[in-house]
Structure formats: C-alpha cells, structure tokens
Amino acid sequence: MHNQITHTHDAAFLNLTKAAEYLGISPNTLYVWRHRRQGPPSFRMGGRVMYRISALNEWVMAQEQADSRSNALLDPLGQEPVKRAMRTR
C-alpha cells in the first residue's frame, strides 16, 4: 500500500526540476516564471515548490489556445481586415 501511495504521489505532483523537465524547459526558466508569476500555478508543500501535473497540462493547453497558430479563431489571416477610421483635421 505504501508503494501505491508513493506512486500516486509521484504521479500527481512534480518538484520544480521535474516539472521543468516535464515541460521541456530549463529549471531556471520555470524558477523565473514562478518569481514573475507568469508560468503554471505552483504551491509549497513541506517547504518545497511543487506543481500538480493536471495544472501543468491545463496551463499548456491554455498557452496553446492563446496562440494564433494553434487557435484558428485568433488567426489574424482568417479575419476580415479592419478599416481605419478617417482622420479629420
């Protein structure tokens, strides 16, 4: 049972180094994002910075949806050009 709990714990949470590896970025980048409150949500557990794997996956999907190359609704080439307002002097 203890092995199952440990396995579940390891599968649910990653420390900063393992989260960076999971995302394919350097630990320093993830550290800087955390400091600037830019990256995926994290929390402290027993004094260690931890990331929930489900939160990492959700964050990645949100980044993908915010990118016009991945989200057709944001693609500027698929939208009608906006006409400029005439300037009056």
N, CA, C and O atoms as CSV, one atom per row, in Angstrom:
chain,resi,resn,atom,element,x,y,z
A,1,MET,N,N,0.828,-1.201,0.000
A,1,MET,CA,C,0.000,0.000,0.000
A,1,MET,C,C,0.866,1.258,0.000
A,1,MET,O,O,0.562,2.223,-0.701
A,2,HIS,N,N,1.939,1.248,0.781
A,2,HIS,CA,C,2.812,2.412,0.824
A,2,HIS,C,C,3.374,2.721,-0.564
A,2,HIS,O,O,3.467,3.886,-0.948
A,3,ASN,N,N,3.750,1.682,-1.320
A,3,ASN,CA,C,4.257,1.890,-2.675
A,3,ASN,C,C,3.200,2.516,-3.568
A,3,ASN,O,O,3.515,3.355,-4.412
A,4,GLN,N,N,1.950,2.114,-3.386
A,4,GLN,CA,C,0.863,2.679,-4.187
A,4,GLN,C,C,0.684,4.153,-3.856
A,4,GLN,O,O,0.482,4.965,-4.759
A,5,ILE,N,N,0.755,4.513,-2.586
A,5,ILE,CA,C,0.626,5.920,-2.182
A,5,ILE,C,C,1.792,6.720,-2.758
A,5,ILE,O,O,1.589,7.805,-3.302
A,6,THR,N,N,3.000,6.197,-2.643
A,6,THR,CA,C,4.163,6.887,-3.193
A,6,THR,C,C,4.029,7.046,-4.700
A,6,THR,O,O,4.302,8.120,-5.236
A,7,HIS,N,N,3.611,5.991,-5.388
A,7,HIS,CA,C,3.437,6.052,-6.834
A,7,HIS,C,C,2.380,7.088,-7.207
A,7,HIS,O,O,2.586,7.862,-8.142
A,8,THR,N,N,1.264,7.117,-6.501
A,8,THR,CA,C,0.204,8.101,-6.761
A,8,THR,C,C,0.720,9.506,-6.507
A,8,THR,O,O,0.452,10.422,-7.285
A,9,HIS,N,N,1.468,9.678,-5.409
A,9,HIS,CA,C,2.029,10.993,-5.079
A,9,HIS,C,C,2.977,11.442,-6.185
A,9,HIS,O,O,2.908,12.583,-6.641
A,10,ASP,N,N,3.864,10.544,-6.617
A,10,ASP,CA,C,4.806,10.905,-7.671
A,10,ASP,C,C,4.077,11.245,-8.968
A,10,ASP,O,O,4.527,12.112,-9.717
A,11,ALA,N,N,2.971,10.582,-9.239
A,11,ALA,CA,C,2.231,10.818,-10.467
A,11,ALA,C,C,1.416,12.108,-10.416
A,11,ALA,O,O,1.102,12.679,-11.460
A,12,ALA,N,N,1.073,12.569,-9.227
A,12,ALA,CA,C,0.208,13.735,-9.108
A,12,ALA,C,C,0.975,15.060,-9.018
A,12,ALA,O,O,0.482,16.091,-9.475
A,13,PHE,N,N,2.166,15.037,-8.436
A,13,PHE,CA,C,2.923,16.269,-8.185
A,13,PHE,C,C,4.353,16.127,-8.684
A,13,PHE,O,O,4.926,15.038,-8.664
A,14,LEU,N,N,4.919,17.237,-9.129
A,14,LEU,CA,C,6.321,17.279,-9.533
A,14,LEU,C,C,6.996,18.447,-8.842
A,14,LEU,O,O,6.382,19.498,-8.657
A,15,ASN,N,N,8.264,18.274,-8.456
A,15,ASN,CA,C,9.008,19.408,-7.921
A,15,ASN,C,C,9.431,20.293,-9.095
A,15,ASN,O,O,9.163,19.967,-10.252
A,16,LEU,N,N,10.079,21.390,-8.798
A,16,LEU,CA,C,10.416,22.366,-9.831
A,16,LEU,C,C,11.285,21.750,-10.925
A,16,LEU,O,O,11.035,21.974,-12.109
A,17,THR,N,N,12.290,20.986,-10.549
A,17,THR,CA,C,13.189,20.385,-11.533
A,17,THR,C,C,12.461,19.397,-12.437
A,17,THR,O,O,12.642,19.414,-13.654
A,18,LYS,N,N,11.646,18.544,-11.845
A,18,LYS,CA,C,10.917,17.550,-12.640
A,18,LYS,C,C,9.816,18.211,-13.473
A,18,LYS,O,O,9.528,17.758,-14.581
A,19,ALA,N,N,9.199,19.274,-12.952
A,19,ALA,CA,C,8.184,19.997,-13.721
A,19,ALA,C,C,8.824,20.658,-14.942
A,19,ALA,O,O,8.252,20.644,-16.031
A,20,ALA,N,N,10.004,21.234,-14.757
A,20,ALA,CA,C,10.717,21.846,-15.888
A,20,ALA,C,C,11.048,20.790,-16.933
A,20,ALA,O,O,10.903,21.033,-18.131
A,21,GLU,N,N,11.489,19.625,-16.487
A,21,GLU,CA,C,11.783,18.529,-17.413
A,21,GLU,C,C,10.510,18.090,-18.135
A,21,GLU,O,O,10.530,17.840,-19.341
A,22,TYR,N,N,9.406,17.998,-17.397
A,22,TYR,CA,C,8.115,17.608,-17.971
A,22,TYR,C,C,7.691,18.581,-19.069
A,22,TYR,O,O,7.146,18.165,-20.092
A,23,LEU,N,N,7.943,19.894,-18.857
A,23,LEU,CA,C,7.566,20.925,-19.825
A,23,LEU,C,C,8.609,21.098,-20.927
A,23,LEU,O,O,8.345,21.759,-21.932
A,24,GLY,N,N,9.790,20.509,-20.744
A,24,GLY,CA,C,10.846,20.638,-21.745
A,24,GLY,C,C,11.548,21.985,-21.703
A,24,GLY,O,O,12.020,22.476,-22.728
A,25,ILE,N,N,11.619,22.578,-20.527
A,25,ILE,CA,C,12.300,23.864,-20.354
A,25,ILE,C,C,13.334,23.719,-19.244
A,25,ILE,O,O,13.374,22.701,-18.554
A,26,SER,N,N,14.160,24.730,-19.076
A,26,SER,CA,C,15.173,24.662,-18.026
A,26,SER,C,C,14.534,24.975,-16.672
A,26,SER,O,O,13.560,25.725,-16.602
A,27,PRO,N,N,15.081,24.403,-15.603
A,27,PRO,CA,C,14.583,24.742,-14.264
A,27,PRO,C,C,14.692,26.235,-13.978
A,27,PRO,O,O,13.846,26.797,-13.282
A,28,ASN,N,N,15.734,26.883,-14.514
A,28,ASN,CA,C,15.887,28.321,-14.286
A,28,ASN,C,C,14.737,29.105,-14.911
A,28,ASN,O,O,14.235,30.056,-14.312
A,29,THR,N,N,14.318,28.709,-16.117
A,29,THR,CA,C,13.184,29.377,-16.759
A,29,THR,C,C,11.938,29.241,-15.909
A,29,THR,O,O,11.220,30.220,-15.703
A,30,LEU,N,N,11.671,28.050,-15.414
A,30,LEU,CA,C,10.495,27.821,-14.579
A,30,LEU,C,C,10.601,28.610,-13.279
A,30,LEU,O,O,9.601,29.139,-12.795
A,31,TYR,N,N,11.790,28.695,-12.716
A,31,TYR,CA,C,12.006,29.470,-11.494
A,31,TYR,C,C,11.701,30.952,-11.748
A,31,TYR,O,O,11.036,31.605,-10.943
A,32,VAL,N,N,12.194,31.470,-12.873
A,32,VAL,CA,C,11.965,32.888,-13.206
A,32,VAL,C,C,10.476,33.130,-13.437
A,32,VAL,O,O,9.927,34.122,-12.957
A,33,TRP,N,N,9.819,32.228,-14.171
A,33,TRP,CA,C,8.375,32.381,-14.390
A,33,TRP,C,C,7.635,32.394,-13.060
A,33,TRP,O,O,6.724,33.199,-12.867
A,34,ARG,N,N,8.016,31.512,-12.144
A,34,ARG,CA,C,7.355,31.467,-10.834
A,34,ARG,C,C,7.563,32.786,-10.104
A,34,ARG,O,O,6.628,33.336,-9.521
A,35,HIS,N,N,8.787,33.288,-10.138
A,35,HIS,CA,C,9.103,34.549,-9.468
A,35,HIS,C,C,8.283,35.711,-10.050
A,35,HIS,O,O,7.837,36.593,-9.315
A,36,ARG,N,N,8.091,35.703,-11.365
A,36,ARG,CA,C,7.333,36.766,-12.052
A,36,ARG,C,C,5.832,36.484,-12.090
A,36,ARG,O,O,5.058,37.296,-12.597
A,37,ARG,N,N,5.417,35.321,-11.549
A,37,ARG,CA,C,4.016,34.884,-11.549
A,37,ARG,C,C,3.474,34.769,-12.975
A,37,ARG,O,O,2.339,35.155,-13.251
A,38,GLN,N,N,4.304,34.232,-13.874
A,38,GLN,CA,C,3.936,34.099,-15.282
A,38,GLN,C,C,3.602,32.669,-15.672
A,38,GLN,O,O,2.751,32.453,-16.535
A,39,GLY,N,N,4.230,31.723,-15.078
A,39,GLY,CA,C,4.135,30.347,-15.523
A,39,GLY,C,C,2.964,29.595,-14.927
A,39,GLY,O,O,1.999,30.192,-14.451
A,40,PRO,N,N,3.064,28.285,-14.961
A,40,PRO,CA,C,1.988,27.439,-14.434
A,40,PRO,C,C,1.850,27.614,-12.922
A,40,PRO,O,O,2.814,27.969,-12.244
A,41,PRO,N,N,0.651,27.364,-12.398
A,41,PRO,CA,C,0.441,27.523,-10.959
A,41,PRO,C,C,1.268,26.518,-10.159
A,41,PRO,O,O,1.411,25.356,-10.539
A,42,SER,N,N,1.804,27.000,-9.049
A,42,SER,CA,C,2.608,26.157,-8.169
A,42,SER,C,C,2.214,26.445,-6.729
A,42,SER,O,O,1.453,27.372,-6.451
A,43,PHE,N,N,2.736,25.647,-5.832
A,43,PHE,CA,C,2.453,25.837,-4.415
A,43,PHE,C,C,3.583,25.209,-3.621
A,43,PHE,O,O,4.389,24.447,-4.155
A,44,ARG,N,N,3.628,25.536,-2.353
A,44,ARG,CA,C,4.634,24.947,-1.475
A,44,ARG,C,C,4.016,23.790,-0.709
A,44,ARG,O,O,2.919,23.892,-0.160
A,45,MET,N,N,4.751,22.687,-0.691
A,45,MET,CA,C,4.332,21.527,0.093
A,45,MET,C,C,5.552,21.131,0.922
A,45,MET,O,O,6.567,20.684,0.388
A,46,GLY,N,N,5.430,21.303,2.234
A,46,GLY,CA,C,6.557,20.969,3.096
A,46,GLY,C,C,7.799,21.776,2.781
A,46,GLY,O,O,8.913,21.272,2.918
A,47,GLY,N,N,7.629,23.016,2.363
A,47,GLY,CA,C,8.760,23.880,2.056
A,47,GLY,C,C,9.301,23.730,0.637
A,47,GLY,O,O,10.184,24.486,0.234
A,48,ARG,N,N,8.790,22.773,-0.119
A,48,ARG,CA,C,9.249,22.550,-1.496
A,48,ARG,C,C,8.234,23.107,-2.479
A,48,ARG,O,O,7.026,23.011,-2.262
A,49,VAL,N,N,8.727,23.685,-3.552
A,49,VAL,CA,C,7.844,24.179,-4.616
A,49,VAL,C,C,7.386,22.971,-5.417
A,49,VAL,O,O,8.199,22.178,-5.891
A,50,MET,N,N,6.077,22.844,-5.561
A,50,MET,CA,C,5.505,21.703,-6.265
A,50,MET,C,C,4.534,22.179,-7.344
A,50,MET,O,O,3.971,23.271,-7.270
A,51,TYR,N,N,4.363,21.329,-8.335
A,51,TYR,CA,C,3.441,21.579,-9.437
A,51,TYR,C,C,2.550,20.358,-9.587
A,51,TYR,O,O,3.033,19.226,-9.612
A,52,ARG,N,N,1.278,20.585,-9.685
A,52,ARG,CA,C,0.331,19.494,-9.933
A,52,ARG,C,C,0.379,19.208,-11.444
A,52,ARG,O,O,0.273,20.131,-12.253
A,53,ILE,N,N,0.537,17.945,-11.818
A,53,ILE,CA,C,0.633,17.599,-13.236
A,53,ILE,C,C,-0.610,18.034,-13.995
A,53,ILE,O,O,-0.503,18.513,-15.123
A,54,SER,N,N,-1.774,17.879,-13.406
A,54,SER,CA,C,-3.002,18.309,-14.087
A,54,SER,C,C,-2.981,19.817,-14.339
A,54,SER,O,O,-3.472,20.277,-15.371
A,55,ALA,N,N,-2.414,20.595,-13.403
A,55,ALA,CA,C,-2.317,22.049,-13.594
A,55,ALA,C,C,-1.318,22.381,-14.705
A,55,ALA,O,O,-1.530,23.320,-15.473
A,56,LEU,N,N,-0.235,21.613,-14.788
A,56,LEU,CA,C,0.726,21.831,-15.880
A,56,LEU,C,C,0.066,21.578,-17.226
A,56,LEU,O,O,0.241,22.350,-18.168
A,57,ASN,N,N,-0.695,20.492,-17.310
A,57,ASN,CA,C,-1.380,20.167,-18.571
A,57,ASN,C,C,-2.400,21.240,-18.941
A,57,ASN,O,O,-2.495,21.628,-20.105
A,58,GLU,N,N,-3.164,21.723,-17.959
A,58,GLU,CA,C,-4.149,22.779,-18.219
A,58,GLU,C,C,-3.455,24.058,-18.665
A,58,GLU,O,O,-3.930,24.741,-19.572
A,59,TRP,N,N,-2.329,24.385,-18.029
A,59,TRP,CA,C,-1.589,25.596,-18.378
A,59,TRP,C,C,-1.071,25.510,-19.813
A,59,TRP,O,O,-1.152,26.478,-20.570
A,60,VAL,N,N,-0.540,24.346,-20.178
A,60,VAL,CA,C,-0.046,24.157,-21.549
A,60,VAL,C,C,-1.189,24.317,-22.548
A,60,VAL,O,O,-1.021,24.963,-23.582
A,61,MET,N,N,-2.348,23.734,-22.246
A,61,MET,CA,C,-3.494,23.866,-23.159
A,61,MET,C,C,-3.940,25.324,-23.270
A,61,MET,O,O,-4.311,25.770,-24.356
A,62,ALA,N,N,-3.910,26.070,-22.167
A,62,ALA,CA,C,-4.280,27.490,-22.209
A,62,ALA,C,C,-3.285,28.276,-23.066
A,62,ALA,O,O,-3.680,29.175,-23.809
A,63,GLN,N,N,-1.984,27.936,-22.963
A,63,GLN,CA,C,-0.976,28.603,-23.786
A,63,GLN,C,C,-1.219,28.311,-25.254
A,63,GLN,O,O,-1.089,29.192,-26.104
A,64,GLU,N,N,-1.570,27.076,-25.542
A,64,GLU,CA,C,-1.833,26.674,-26.922
A,64,GLU,C,C,-3.047,27.410,-27.483
A,64,GLU,O,O,-3.026,27.853,-28.632
A,65,GLN,N,N,-4.105,27.542,-26.682
A,65,GLN,CA,C,-5.317,28.212,-27.140
A,65,GLN,C,C,-5.113,29.717,-27.301
A,65,GLN,O,O,-5.831,30.362,-28.066
A,66,ALA,N,N,-4.137,30.280,-26.584
A,66,ALA,CA,C,-3.865,31.715,-26.679
A,66,ALA,C,C,-2.964,32.052,-27.864
A,66,ALA,O,O,-2.731,33.226,-28.151
A,67,ASP,N,N,-2.461,31.036,-28.550
A,67,ASP,CA,C,-1.553,31.232,-29.669
A,67,ASP,C,C,-2.335,31.152,-30.979
A,67,ASP,O,O,-3.034,30.169,-31.228
A,68,SER,N,N,-2.220,32.168,-31.804
A,68,SER,CA,C,-2.991,32.216,-33.049
A,68,SER,C,C,-2.613,31.111,-34.022
A,68,SER,O,O,-3.393,30.786,-34.917
A,69,ARG,N,N,-1.432,30.528,-33.864
A,69,ARG,CA,C,-1.033,29.435,-34.754
A,69,ARG,C,C,-1.744,28.137,-34.396
A,69,ARG,O,O,-1.858,27.237,-35.228
A,70,SER,N,N,-2.227,28.040,-33.148
A,70,SER,CA,C,-2.923,26.834,-32.699
A,70,SER,C,C,-4.434,27.024,-32.633
A,70,SER,O,O,-5.181,26.046,-32.646
A,71,ASN,N,N,-4.887,28.259,-32.563
A,71,ASN,CA,C,-6.301,28.553,-32.409
A,71,ASN,C,C,-6.769,29.345,-33.630
A,71,ASN,O,O,-6.445,30.523,-33.778
A,72,ALA,N,N,-7.515,28.701,-34.479
A,72,ALA,CA,C,-7.968,29.338,-35.724
A,72,ALA,C,C,-8.783,30.603,-35.473
A,72,ALA,O,O,-8.779,31.512,-36.304
A,73,LEU,N,N,-9.478,30.677,-34.344
A,73,LEU,CA,C,-10.278,31.869,-34.044
A,73,LEU,C,C,-9.408,33.104,-33.816
A,73,LEU,O,O,-9.885,34.229,-33.965
A,74,LEU,N,N,-8.158,32.910,-33.461
A,74,LEU,CA,C,-7.253,34.035,-33.218
A,74,LEU,C,C,-6.350,34.347,-34.411
A,74,LEU,O,O,-5.572,35.299,-34.367
A,75,ASP,N,N,-6.450,33.561,-35.459
A,75,ASP,CA,C,-5.594,33.738,-36.627
A,75,ASP,C,C,-5.949,35.039,-37.339
A,75,ASP,O,O,-7.049,35.164,-37.877
A,76,PRO,N,N,-5.035,36.010,-37.352
A,76,PRO,CA,C,-5.348,37.291,-37.995
A,76,PRO,C,C,-5.526,37.172,-39.505
A,76,PRO,O,O,-6.179,38.015,-40.119
A,77,LEU,N,N,-4.954,36.137,-40.104
A,77,LEU,CA,C,-5.076,35.975,-41.553
A,77,LEU,C,C,-6.447,35.451,-41.959
A,77,LEU,O,O,-6.830,35.554,-43.125
A,78,GLY,N,N,-7.181,34.895,-41.019
A,78,GLY,CA,C,-8.504,34.363,-41.315
A,78,GLY,C,C,-9.616,35.349,-41.026
A,78,GLY,O,O,-10.792,34.994,-41.103
A,79,GLN,N,N,-9.266,36.581,-40.695
A,79,GLN,CA,C,-10.265,37.587,-40.349
A,79,GLN,C,C,-10.277,38.688,-41.397
A,79,GLN,O,O,-9.290,38.922,-42.095
A,80,GLU,N,N,-11.398,39.344,-41.488
A,80,GLU,CA,C,-11.524,40.470,-42.416
A,80,GLU,C,C,-10.647,41.616,-41.930
A,80,GLU,O,O,-10.550,41.851,-40.725
A,81,PRO,N,N,-10.011,42.329,-42.848
A,81,PRO,CA,C,-9.205,43.483,-42.437
A,81,PRO,C,C,-10.087,44.560,-41.794
A,81,PRO,O,O,-11.229,44.775,-42.203
A,82,VAL,N,N,-9.547,45.210,-40.810
A,82,VAL,CA,C,-10.258,46.293,-40.136
A,82,VAL,C,C,-9.925,47.587,-40.860
A,82,VAL,O,O,-8.755,47.918,-41.053
A,83,LYS,N,N,-10.967,48.321,-41.261
A,83,LYS,CA,C,-10.741,49.582,-41.967
A,83,LYS,C,C,-10.389,50.660,-40.951
A,83,LYS,O,O,-10.952,50.734,-39.859
A,84,ARG,N,N,-9.457,51.470,-41.346
A,84,ARG,CA,C,-9.049,52.572,-40.482
A,84,ARG,C,C,-10.081,53.681,-40.530
A,84,ARG,O,O,-10.714,53.926,-41.557
A,85,ALA,N,N,-10.231,54.331,-39.418
A,85,ALA,CA,C,-11.133,55.477,-39.357
A,85,ALA,C,C,-10.460,56.658,-40.058
A,85,ALA,O,O,-9.244,56.838,-39.990
A,86,MET,N,N,-11.279,57.446,-40.722
A,86,MET,CA,C,-10.738,58.624,-41.406
A,86,MET,C,C,-10.366,59.662,-40.367
A,86,MET,O,O,-11.113,59.923,-39.424
A,87,ARG,N,N,-9.216,60.237,-40.556
A,87,ARG,CA,C,-8.781,61.299,-39.641
A,87,ARG,C,C,-9.347,62.621,-40.100
A,87,ARG,O,O,-9.324,62.942,-41.289
A,88,THR,N,N,-9.840,63.364,-39.182
A,88,THR,CA,C,-10.342,64.708,-39.503
A,88,THR,C,C,-9.436,65.728,-38.857
A,88,THR,O,O,-8.955,65.543,-37.739
A,89,ARG,N,N,-9.215,66.791,-39.572
A,89,ARG,CA,C,-8.342,67.844,-39.029
A,89,ARG,C,C,-9.094,69.092,-38.817
A,89,ARG,O,O,-8.526,70.086,-38.366
